[in-house]
Amino acid sequence: MSTRYSDDILFFDNINILDLASTSQTPFYLYSETIISNNFLAYQKSFGNNQHLICYSVKANSNLTVLSLLSKLGSGFDIVSGGELSRVIKAGGDPRKTVFSGVGKTEEEIRFALSQDIMCFNVESHDELDTINSIALDEGKKANISIRINPAIDVDTHPYITTGMKDNKFGIDQSEILEIYQKASNMNGVNIIGIDFHIGSQITDVKPFEESVLKIVSIVKTLQKNNIILSHIDIGGGLGIKYHNEIKPDKNTFISSIIKLLQPYDVTILIEPGRSIVGEAGLLISKVLNTKKTTSKEFIIVDAGMNDLLRPPLYDAYHQIKEVKRNNDGKVLCDVVGPVCETADFLGKNRHLSVTRGDYIAVESVGAYGFTLSSNYNTRSKSAEYLIEKDGVTIKKIRERDSIDQILENEIKHL
Ligand code: LLP
């Protein structure tokens, strides 16, 4: 995270956060174009001359400007809904570099994706394969497909964000893989092009990825023997970042180890990173509304709540919280909580901070699954989002804060 203090004022890139916060409505998200680009380019560089496509996972941060920035850098996209595909198109992204993941694609979404000639559907079940085949036949098209395998790999992350373990809902069991590929190879509406997996998120160890790739390699060999030849292997996303005490895995080491395992097979390598591109590029800036001391605790009550940042209550996630104006005196042990009427409404517990009413705090590493998981719970507006441009000093507003009229506009009052 590239925040730093200068004369006890917090800076992000070259932006004085105190100046920005005092002249903007809080809470708001603030992203760094430089960090997003650097992360993307680090992946790009790690691949060298090896055939690859980086399909940024839209769910991590789907702001149109963020998508446009990544598209201009050459990124493809990993989507999980027709809505995300609409975003990619609106942002100027290329559907032909877009893979469609997810266990529950609707008929409308499949038709829409087919009409946009997406690169491929990552198929998650026999039923879904049948549906895609029949829709493609109906449309007079052939849908490119990859089958998502569940590699049954244990990963050390929060249970809610594992996706490739035996009991997860994602992917096809290894024992059924050959059968489903054979079935697909006899279908006229689909064209087999790849295989994919995604084992989970916020994984800081490269080993489970390597183990999964080794499993894939043995499947690829079996498929080859059965005359099923794949043109790409998609290893999903999931590489973690440093939130607290984690040791951040190095992108180059990660990609090099994957390339080494896959080089003997003449395939394009796809990856679907989300968090490792945008996670560290975002701050949530919030104002202290009240401080409160009970007999057992001190609370800092800020204007950002669980509707703005759900990760702490949902995954017990840790995000560093910093004072925007640092005060080394009078630090207290406190919980930083929001205004939402839930005990689960906290941004951080047991922090040492020295702030009073009207001060600002910055919550770090919220660029991924921050705004995208936000909601209008308690009829609270979703925040504005800003981007600091490449020069480190120019700020663009990239999303307006919701107005209350917008929150209410789709409701129909009867009676
Ligand atoms: N590909 C697929 C098929 C996925 O399901 C995901 C994330 C990704 C790629 C991107 O994974 P990443 O590189 O960002 O780890 N809301 C949770 C994370 C959920 C991840 C779901 N799938 C959180 O805030 O930690």
Boltz pocket constraint, residues with backbone or C-beta under 6 A from the ligand:
constraints:
  - pocket:
      binder: B
      contacts: [[A, 57], [A, 60], [A, 78], [A, 101], [A, 102], [A, 160], [A, 161], [A, 163], [A, 198], [A, 200], [A, 201], [A, 202], [A, 236], [A, 237], [A, 238], [A, 239], [A, 272], [A, 273], [A, 274], [A, 275], [A, 276], [A, 311], [A, 315], [A, 368], [A, 369], [A, 373]]
      max_distance: 6.0
